Amino acid sequence: MLGDLNISLSCEEFASGSAEERATFGLFAMTANDRLLTGGEDTGQKELRHGPHVAGYPIAEWFVWNWWRLRWEVGRPPAENTECRWDFAHRMSTIGEGYVWPNITISSDGMQSFLISKPSKSLETSLFHYIGAGVQTVPLSNLEAAIDGFVEDVLTRLDRAEVRETNLHRLWNDLQVERTDCELARFRRLEAQLGYEPDEADEEAIRHHLDDAARLGEEALGEVAAHTMPGDNALSSMMSAADLIDLATQRGFEANTNNAIMLSDTRNMPQPGQVEAWRLGKLLAQGIRAQERLDGQPISDSTLVGFAGSLSHAISRQSGHSSAISFALDESDSRTRMSLRSRKKTGRRFDLARLIGDRVFRKQIHAPAEALFPATRAHRYRQQVQRAFAAELLSPFTVVDDMLGGDYSEEKQNRVAHHFEVSPMTIQTQLVNHRRIGLDDAPDIIDHSLYS
């Protein structure tokens, strides 16, 4: 079933190892969307299996210890053959304890989880060679349920074997308390969004940022945290409410949210999680273009600024410095201040379109009222919706495709980009994600998250 995830462990005899290993030994298998993620060849027996024979205890311990980061830390896998702290919380191959663990990476965009199952490396010598099953997408709620069910099964086996008061028991009890205590959950969530393990970050600094949620909004705080580069300095480099207010005051321009464009008919729009982020962003932008009868024409600066509810020269106005993010910060029910990151006109148009799209998206999902609307480089679902919305609003792909006419040369792409006043990278990314060209033909693309 689409979106389904199952994690199972059969019961097998195991004569050696610790009491925890002996009590939880079996054939480990994971399936997502009816695809087997752990399948491979037992090289000793020369036969295909649904998964390896391993102890379930280390897997359950890894799931519980990394639960907050698996659930809330948003990111992309680092490059192959590199190792970083992100790996140890998201790659099952790092579990250790001497077993050949599945080559599965678990990542998230804040709305969906992505299970990336890769084959064993061809030169690897091991008792089990994984076949791989590509990328499978499931709702984060299903990931939570599957992990909970697996851990509870492992704990039941330990109890039956009278193996009690283990580290797993302690970690699981702690996690249950954290998940049910609202303030503890907020603390752990922000820790994880910044890439920290439990209790690794400075408590006072975390609580200082949590206080900002009263001004910015809880979800907005998570967007800012996800934008922050993980690492030892993540807390000190994360933008605070004071930083954002100062930027809005000193460099922002005023707009009236009552005059901002909204999509009047959303009856046929899917809800987040039902479709990929890029599809929802594209559909919302197509709805706006149809509503405003824009056909396939480029959008002028004045029209775009008007969509944002502003009368200022927000796009043409240059700034000597670029900020870390673009954002809108509401000062009242109708008044907001908007700050655009880029110094380039095409970048400012794109970021303004993202902020327009963010309000449309938030209204579409009936999100709680918050003051901050951030446009960041993070790979969260909301940010991907924004980017897809901006690309489709400014350069509708059907028109882009017609104008190119099958000629995907750099020169032709640049002409189309100039016509719509977007960056060449926007056109490149649209072509990649509509499968007109491959990634190898688009070396300039750094952010592949527009439609993925």
Phi, psi and omega per residue, in radians:
M1 nan 2.414 -3.095
L2 -1.087 2.222 3.131
G3 1.579 -0.044 -3.089
D4 -1.487 2.507 3.095
L5 -2.393 2.293 3.124
N6 -2.297 2.315 3.092
I7 -2.134 2.082 -3.035
S8 -2.276 2.821 3.134
L9 -2.581 2.040 3.110
S10 -1.338 2.938 3.106
C11 -1.710 2.096 3.123
E12 -2.336 2.673 3.073
E13 -1.327 2.504 3.106
F14 -2.545 2.070 -2.965
A15 -1.540 -0.326 -3.084
S16 -2.096 -3.097 3.121
G17 1.568 -3.131 -3.135
S18 -1.270 2.931 3.104
A19 -1.046 -0.644 3.124
E20 -1.133 -0.702 3.127
E21 -1.181 -0.800 -3.099
R22 -1.080 -0.642 -3.089
A23 -1.316 -0.331 -3.017
T24 -2.192 0.438 -3.114
F25 -1.432 2.466 3.102
G26 3.062 -3.062 3.092
L27 -1.497 2.079 -3.086
F28 -1.647 2.294 -3.131
A29 -2.464 2.504 3.031
M30 -2.259 2.315 3.046
T31 -2.239 2.476 3.081
A32 -2.405 2.254 -3.119
N33 0.951 0.664 -3.132
D34 1.132 0.299 3.062
R35 -1.886 2.302 -3.141
L36 -1.386 2.098 -3.089
L37 -1.579 -0.374 -2.997
T38 -1.901 0.099 -3.086
G39 -1.125 2.590 3.122
G40 -3.124 -2.960 -3.094
E41 -1.885 2.205 2.950
D42 -1.326 1.846 -3.012
T43 -1.233 -0.410 3.094
G44 -1.291 -0.791 -3.136
Q45 -1.527 -0.163 -3.116
K46 0.979 0.851 3.128
E47 -2.539 2.698 3.126
L48 -1.430 2.465 3.118
R49 -2.344 2.806 3.077
H50 -1.259 -0.285 3.138
G51 3.121 3.127 -3.113
P52 -1.470 2.798 2.973
H53 -1.559 1.991 -3.076
V54 -2.522 2.994 3.005
A55 -1.491 2.320 3.138
G56 -1.330 -0.354 -3.068
Y57 -1.029 -0.878 -3.139
P58 -1.083 -0.579 3.130
I59 -1.159 -0.837 3.139
A60 -1.062 -0.728 3.125
E61 -1.079 -0.734 3.128
W62 -1.137 -0.769 3.112
F63 -1.019 -0.800 -3.055
V64 -1.232 -0.796 -3.124
W65 -1.074 -0.652 -3.083
N66 -1.724 0.206 -3.012
W67 -0.977 -0.811 -3.082
W68 -1.123 -0.676 -3.134
R69 -1.308 -0.656 3.068
L70 -1.064 -0.635 -3.089
R71 -1.435 -0.664 -2.933
W72 -2.073 -0.350 -3.135
E73 -1.384 2.124 -3.117
V74 -1.757 2.373 3.114
G75 3.140 3.132 3.085
R76 -2.050 2.586 3.100
P77 -1.013 2.413 3.061
P78 -1.125 3.005 -3.141
A79 -1.075 2.691 3.113
E80 -1.005 2.609 3.077
N81 1.134 0.344 3.004
T82 -2.053 2.693 -3.109
E83 -2.271 2.291 3.105
C84 -2.584 3.049 -3.075
R85 -1.121 -0.448 3.087
W86 -1.038 -0.675 -3.109
D87 -0.953 -0.808 -2.970
F88 -1.195 -0.315 3.111
A89 -1.749 -0.188 -3.000
H90 -2.257 -0.257 -3.126
R91 -1.913 2.079 -3.093
M92 -1.154 -0.385 3.129
S93 -1.140 -0.215 -3.118
T94 -1.621 0.056 -3.053
I95 -1.054 -0.678 3.099
G96 1.502 -2.666 3.129
E97 1.205 0.243 2.987
G98 1.530 0.005 3.138
Y99 -1.661 2.794 3.069
V100 -1.606 1.609 -3.031
W101 -1.359 2.769 3.112
P102 -1.022 2.514 3.093
N103 -1.498 1.116 -3.055
I104 -2.045 2.273 3.047
T105 -1.934 2.325 -3.139
I106 -1.972 2.016 3.108
S107 -2.216 3.097 -3.007
S108 -2.644 2.742 2.982
D109 -2.055 0.269 -3.132
G110 1.568 -0.274 3.136
M111 -2.133 -0.679 -3.114
Q112 -2.231 2.724 3.029
S113 -1.901 2.564 -3.110
F114 -2.104 2.109 3.121
L115 -1.836 1.923 -3.047
I116 -1.769 1.864 -3.089
S117 -1.820 1.993 -3.090
K118 -1.974 2.661 3.095
P119 -1.224 2.758 3.029
S120 -1.093 2.624 3.100
K121 -1.136 2.465 -3.013
S122 -1.064 -0.522 -3.105
L123 -1.565 -0.020 -3.112
E124 -1.216 2.359 3.049
T125 -1.910 1.926 -3.092
S126 -2.677 3.003 -3.124
L127 -1.383 -0.238 -3.116
F128 -2.489 2.187 3.122
H129 -1.889 2.093 -3.120
Y130 -1.425 2.481 -3.127
I131 -1.483 -0.675 -3.101
G132 1.572 2.623 -3.106
A133 -2.409 0.335 3.109
G134 1.262 -2.638 -3.092
V135 -1.846 2.223 3.076
Q136 -2.082 2.376 -3.100
T137 -1.923 2.275 3.081
V138 -2.402 2.668 3.069
P139 -1.066 2.562 3.136
L140 -1.059 -0.557 3.107
S141 -1.092 -0.595 3.105
N142 -1.261 -0.611 3.054
L143 -1.096 -0.801 3.107
E144 -0.991 -0.845 -3.081
A145 -1.110 -0.707 -3.130
A146 -1.163 -0.731 3.104
I147 -1.124 -0.794 3.135
D148 -1.011 -0.802 -3.114
G149 -1.108 -0.702 3.141
F150 -1.168 -0.805 -3.126
V151 -1.092 -0.755 3.132
E152 -1.098 -0.620 3.082
D153 -1.134 -0.760 3.119
V154 -1.106 -0.747 3.120
L155 -1.107 -0.657 3.098
T156 -1.087 -0.729 3.122
R157 -1.149 -0.682 3.089
L158 -1.089 -0.769 -3.132
D159 -1.126 -0.691 3.116
R160 -1.113 -0.596 3.121
A161 -1.500 0.086 -3.127
E162 1.028 0.642 3.025
V163 -1.811 1.749 -2.997
R164 -2.131 2.937 3.108
E165 0.979 0.703 3.078
T166 -1.451 3.025 3.073
N167 -1.101 -0.603 3.109
L168 -1.109 -0.746 3.083
H169 -0.992 -0.798 -3.114
R170 -1.132 -0.804 -3.132
L171 -1.094 -0.724 -3.125
W172 -1.145 -0.745 3.106
N173 -1.091 -0.743 3.111
D174 -1.083 -0.751 -3.125
L175 -1.119 -0.693 3.122
Q176 -1.072 -0.719 3.111
V177 -1.126 -0.799 -3.111
E178 -1.085 -0.696 -3.087
R179 -1.257 -0.456 -3.108
T180 -1.665 -0.257 3.111
D181 -1.652 2.003 -3.019
C182 -1.008 -0.779 -3.096
E183 -1.240 -0.708 3.079
L184 -1.099 -0.705 3.136
A185 -1.102 -0.723 3.103
R186 -1.066 -0.728 -3.131
F187 -1.110 -0.880 -3.116
R188 -1.125 -0.651 -3.128
R189 -1.093 -0.829 -3.127
L190 -1.159 -0.699 3.043
E191 -0.908 -0.887 -3.087
A192 -1.150 -0.707 3.134
Q193 -1.070 -0.468 3.111
L194 -1.591 -0.033 3.085
G195 1.553 0.291 3.140
Y196 -1.668 2.607 2.973
E197 -1.383 2.843 -3.138
P198 -0.940 2.268 3.103
D199 1.156 0.234 3.120
E200 -1.464 -0.544 -3.068
A201 -1.503 2.783 3.100
D202 -1.176 2.129 -3.028
E203 -1.104 -0.754 -3.106
E204 -1.105 -0.704 3.135
A205 -1.170 -0.701 3.094
I206 -1.054 -0.810 -3.098
R207 -1.167 -0.561 3.079
H208 -1.077 -0.772 3.123
H209 -1.218 -0.613 3.106
L210 -1.095 -0.568 3.094
D211 -1.102 -0.466 3.139
D212 -1.156 -0.364 -3.125
A213 -1.074 -0.482 3.117
A214 -1.114 -0.518 3.141
R215 -1.663 -0.702 -3.007
L216 -1.614 -0.650 -3.006
G217 1.988 2.543 -3.057
E218 -1.152 -0.803 -3.120
E219 -1.215 -0.656 3.119
A220 -1.094 -0.659 3.103
L221 -1.047 -0.719 3.109
G222 -1.116 -0.637 3.106
E223 -1.125 -0.729 3.122
V224 -1.165 -0.709 3.131
A225 -1.103 -0.738 -3.122
A226 -1.146 -0.466 3.116
H227 -1.270 -0.482 -3.050
T228 -1.215 2.345 3.128
M229 -1.171 2.198 -3.120
P230 -1.176 2.734 -3.141
G231 2.503 -3.068 -3.071
D232 -1.085 -0.471 -3.075
N233 -1.780 0.267 -3.062
A234 -1.035 -0.758 -3.097
L235 -1.118 -0.778 -3.097
S236 -1.254 -0.427 -3.121
S237 -1.608 -0.185 -3.138
M238 -1.205 2.323 -3.139
M239 -1.186 2.390 3.126
S240 -1.717 2.980 3.073
A241 -1.051 -0.671 3.129
A242 -1.101 -0.710 3.110
D243 -1.065 -0.785 -3.084
L244 -1.211 -0.696 3.108
I245 -1.111 -0.715 3.130
D246 -1.130 -0.765 3.102
L247 -1.078 -0.755 -3.124
A248 -1.112 -0.673 -3.110
T249 -1.253 -0.796 -3.026
Q250 -1.395 -0.605 -2.982
R251 -2.216 -0.060 -3.093
G252 -1.450 2.946 3.036
F253 -2.150 2.696 -3.010
E254 -1.539 2.568 3.059
A255 -2.541 2.747 3.110
N256 -1.865 1.981 -3.077
T257 -1.158 -0.381 3.087
N258 -1.163 -0.414 -3.130
N259 -1.692 -0.064 -3.132
A260 -1.225 2.543 -3.088
I261 -1.244 2.518 3.052
M262 -2.369 2.709 3.111
L263 -1.449 2.075 -3.023
S264 -1.360 -0.513 -3.102
D265 -2.141 1.880 -3.121
T266 -2.028 0.282 -3.023
R267 -1.065 -0.592 -3.075
N268 -1.725 0.177 -3.125
M269 -1.463 2.356 3.080
P270 -1.245 2.803 3.082
Q271 -1.567 2.696 3.103
P272 -0.950 2.457 -3.129
G273 1.603 -0.439 3.081
Q274 -1.324 -0.479 3.112
V275 -2.386 2.890 3.064
E276 -1.078 2.682 -3.105
A277 -1.007 -0.726 -3.082
W278 -1.125 -0.605 -3.136
R279 -1.176 -0.734 3.141
L280 -1.139 -0.774 3.111
G281 -1.052 -0.739 3.134
K282 -1.128 -0.759 -3.133
L283 -1.123 -0.702 3.114
L284 -1.110 -0.723 3.122
A285 -1.174 -0.699 3.097
Q286 -1.101 -0.628 3.086
G287 -1.098 -0.742 3.114
I288 -1.136 -0.791 -3.120
R289 -1.086 -0.708 3.133
A290 -1.190 -0.731 -3.130
Q291 -1.074 -0.695 -3.101
E292 -1.596 0.061 3.104
R293 0.931 0.882 -3.106
L294 -1.509 -0.230 -3.070
D295 0.923 -2.310 -3.138
G296 -1.898 0.340 -3.037
Q297 -1.383 2.640 3.022
P298 -1.093 2.704 3.112
I299 -1.742 2.193 -3.137
S300 -1.275 2.835 3.101
D301 -1.024 -0.771 -3.080
S302 -1.140 -0.663 3.104
T303 -1.161 -0.736 -3.117
L304 -1.138 -0.756 3.098
V305 -1.111 -0.677 3.091
G306 -1.097 -0.660 3.080
F307 -1.044 -0.533 3.140
A308 -1.423 -0.133 3.138
G309 1.492 0.381 -3.083
S310 -2.060 2.679 3.048
L311 -1.941 0.105 -3.042
S312 -1.498 3.059 3.069
H313 -1.654 1.002 -3.003
A314 -1.125 -0.574 -3.066
I315 -1.445 -0.746 -3.078
S316 -1.356 -0.389 -3.104
R317 -1.197 2.166 -3.129
Q318 -1.645 2.659 3.102
S319 -2.189 2.558 3.130
G320 -1.264 -0.344 -3.095
H321 -2.361 2.587 3.058
S322 -1.826 2.438 3.131
S323 -1.517 3.032 -3.092
A324 -1.212 -0.638 -3.110
I325 -2.415 2.830 2.912
S326 -1.667 2.589 -3.114
F327 -2.864 2.804 2.946
A328 -2.061 2.389 -3.124
L329 -2.213 1.921 -3.100
D330 -1.245 2.320 3.107
E331 -1.782 -0.347 3.092
S332 -2.754 -2.997 -3.135
D333 -1.118 -0.436 -3.078
S334 -2.119 -0.343 -3.028
R335 -1.854 2.350 3.100
T336 -2.400 2.778 3.018
R337 -2.106 2.354 -3.073
M338 -2.055 2.406 3.125
S339 -2.202 2.231 -3.100
L340 -1.858 2.344 -3.006
R341 -1.255 -0.835 -2.929
S342 -1.312 2.643 3.006
R343 -1.559 -0.364 -3.105
K344 -1.447 2.549 -3.117
K345 -1.094 -0.777 -3.135
T346 -1.086 -0.653 3.115
G347 -1.173 -0.677 3.137
R348 -1.208 -0.655 3.066
R349 -1.090 -0.793 -3.107
F350 -1.116 -0.785 -3.114
D351 -1.191 -0.625 3.082
L352 -1.148 -0.685 3.081
A353 -1.109 -0.628 3.087
R354 -1.091 -0.753 -3.129
L355 -1.188 -0.626 3.044
I356 -1.082 -0.810 3.138
G357 -1.108 -0.582 -3.126
D358 -1.130 -0.706 3.099
R359 -1.167 -0.693 3.109
V360 -1.089 -0.773 3.138
F361 -1.107 -0.795 -3.090
R362 -1.123 -0.649 3.098
K363 -1.228 -0.642 3.140
Q364 -1.033 -0.658 -3.079
I365 -1.690 0.114 -3.136
H366 0.950 0.814 -3.114
A367 -1.246 2.655 3.100
P368 -1.094 2.592 -3.122
A369 -1.135 2.250 3.067
E370 -2.400 2.786 -3.056
A371 -1.489 -0.543 -3.010
L372 -1.798 2.333 3.060
F373 -2.138 1.618 -3.051
P374 -1.627 2.530 2.997
A375 -2.042 1.870 -3.010
T376 -2.088 3.125 3.098
R377 -1.590 0.051 -3.089
A378 -1.154 2.817 -3.094
H379 -1.694 0.421 3.122
R380 -1.224 2.722 -3.113
Y381 -0.957 -0.817 -3.104
R382 -1.045 -0.730 -3.129
Q383 -1.218 -0.612 3.095
Q384 -1.184 -0.646 3.050
V385 -1.046 -0.793 3.138
Q386 -1.003 -0.857 -3.059
R387 -1.120 -0.734 3.116
A388 -1.164 -0.672 3.096
F389 -1.047 -0.848 -3.095
A390 -1.092 -0.746 -3.130
A391 -1.089 -0.790 -3.098
E392 -1.273 -0.639 3.131
L393 -1.124 -0.793 -3.055
L394 -1.440 -0.594 -3.090
S395 -2.446 1.408 -3.096
P396 -0.975 2.251 -2.929
F397 -1.153 -0.621 3.141
T398 -1.027 -0.654 3.123
V399 -1.282 -0.738 3.090
V400 -0.976 -0.809 -3.098
D401 -1.122 -0.726 3.123
D402 -1.129 -0.720 -3.118
M403 -1.146 -0.628 3.140
L404 -1.286 -0.595 3.084
G405 0.980 0.602 3.135
G406 1.509 -0.081 3.101
D407 -1.678 1.800 -3.061
Y408 -1.805 0.470 3.105
S409 -1.143 2.746 3.136
E410 -1.042 -0.692 -3.135
E411 -1.083 -0.775 -3.113
K412 -1.197 -0.698 3.105
Q413 -1.072 -0.717 -3.141
N414 -1.110 -0.649 3.118
R415 -1.115 -0.767 3.140
V416 -1.141 -0.710 3.112
A417 -1.071 -0.742 3.117
H418 -1.106 -0.703 -3.127
H419 -1.042 -0.734 -3.091
F420 -1.653 -0.024 -3.117
E421 0.989 0.886 2.998
V422 -2.183 2.971 3.120
S423 -1.354 2.642 3.059
P424 -0.974 -0.528 3.139
M425 -1.122 -0.575 3.096
T426 -1.089 -0.771 3.126
I427 -1.164 -0.768 3.114
Q428 -0.994 -0.812 -3.082
T429 -1.152 -0.681 3.069
Q430 -1.054 -0.732 -3.132
L431 -1.154 -0.707 3.110
V432 -1.097 -0.801 -3.014
N433 -1.428 -0.213 2.947
H434 -1.732 0.213 3.045
R435 1.047 0.597 3.028
R436 -1.496 -0.577 3.058
I437 -2.355 2.852 3.098
G438 -1.644 2.958 3.132
L439 -1.078 -0.583 -3.137
D440 -1.116 -0.391 3.130
D441 -1.602 0.026 -3.109
A442 -2.307 1.137 -3.050
P443 -1.142 -0.318 -3.081
D444 -1.375 -0.275 -3.045
I445 -1.282 2.129 3.095
I446 -1.791 -0.781 -3.125
D447 -1.677 1.842 -3.106
H448 -1.572 0.107 -2.982
S449 -1.500 -0.008 -3.085
L450 -0.965 -0.809 -3.113
Y451 -2.197 0.482 -3.100
S452 -2.380 nan nan
